[in-house]
């Protein structure tokens, strides 16, 4: 019995919204995602603060999140919804 289904493992990465670093400690990743950065996160972004008529751009932090996803795929020589052979 040859294997017909060869699912592909995909890693989906995303970043959380940029916020003040002091507030980022409690930031959670969306449901299903795992946080892969620690503490206050990565200080590689800027967030905007609106004060009356001015908008300030301030350095902030965000977290990296990761999700493992299995994409159903047929093995070589098989196709269709049921991965049938020749």
Secondary structure by P-SEA (a helix, b strand, c coil): cccccbbbbbbbbbbcccccccccccccccccccccccccccccbbbbbbcccbbbbbbbbbbbbbbbbbbbbbcccccccccccc
